[in-house]
Amino acid sequence: MTPIRLSGPGLAIALAFATPALANSPLLESVKNNPQRAKALCAELKALNAQGLSYTSPQAVAQIAARQGLSNTDAEILSTYVVGLYCPDVR
């Protein structure tokens, strides 16, 4: 059986139905309680878009993970959360 890999809209939908524990995770709370951090991440994601990279691309996820000190999975979750709440114009 092949594992399902969610990204972009699929990940956003999965997050919308996530358990309350995930919704209150320190990772997501870190930007929810610090809009400046969210805005800074939006700026990074917009810069990646300007380079022709989608925020869900493996290169962008790896770059965000490295800059934020996160795993690739956490970087993808954080980026999707931030795009959904703070910068929906990011692609």
For each residue, the residues with C-beta under 8 A, 3 or more apart:
1:
2:
3:
4:
5:
6: 10 11 14
7: 10 11 56 76 80
8: 11 12 54 56 80
9: 12 13
10: 6 7 13 14
11: 6 7 8 14 15 56 76 77 80
12: 8 9 15 16 80 84
13: 9 10 16 17
14: 6 10 11 17 18
15: 11 12 18 22 77 80 81 84
16: 12 13
17: 13 14
18: 14 15 22 23
19: 22 23
20: 23 24
21: 24 25
22: 15 18 19 25 28
23: 18 19 20 28
24: 20 21 28 29
25: 21 22 28 29
26: 29 30
27: 30 70 74 77 78
28: 22 23 24 25 31 32 77 78 81
29: 24 25 26 32 33
30: 26 27 33 34 37
31: 28 34 35 37 38 41 78 81 82 85 86
32: 28 29 38 85
33: 29 30
34: 30 31 37 38
35: 31 38 39 86
36: 39 40
37: 30 31 34 40 41
38: 31 32 34 35 41 42 82 85 86
39: 35 36 42 43 86
40: 36 37 43 44
41: 31 37 38 44 45 64 68 78 79 82 86
42: 38 39 45 46 82 83 86 87 90
43: 39 40 46 47
44: 40 41 47 48 63 64 67
45: 41 42 48 49 55 60 64 79 82 83 87 90
46: 42 43 49 50 87 89 90
47: 43 44 50 51
48: 44 45 51 53 54 55 57 60 63
49: 45 46 52 53 54 55 90 91
50: 46 47
51: 47 48
52: 49
53: 48 49 57 59 60
54: 8 48 49 57 60 91
55: 45 48 49 60 61 64 79 80 83 90 91
56: 7 8 11 60 61 76 79 80
57: 48 53 54 60 61
58: 61 62
59: 53 62 63
60: 45 48 53 54 55 56 57 63 64 79
61: 55 56 57 58 64 65 72 75 76 79
62: 58 59 65 66 72 75
63: 44 48 59 60 66 67
64: 41 44 45 55 60 61 67 68 70 75 78 79
65: 61 62 68 69 70 71 72 74 75
66: 62 63 69
67: 44 63 64
68: 41 64 65 75 78
69: 65 66
70: 27 64 65 74 75 78
71: 65 74 75
72: 61 62 65 75 76
73: 76 77
74: 27 65 70 71 77 78
75: 61 62 64 65 68 70 71 72 78 79
76: 7 11 56 61 72 73 79 80
77: 11 15 27 28 73 74 80 81
78: 27 28 31 41 64 68 70 74 75 81 82
79: 41 45 55 56 60 61 64 75 76 82 83
80: 7 8 11 12 15 55 56 76 77 83 84
81: 15 28 31 77 78 84 85
82: 31 38 41 42 45 78 79 85 86 87
83: 42 45 55 79 80 86 87 88 90
84: 12 15 80 81 88
85: 31 32 38 81 82
86: 31 35 38 39 41 42 82 83
87: 42 45 46 82 83 90
88: 83 84
89: 46
90: 42 45 46 49 55 83 87
91: 49 54 55
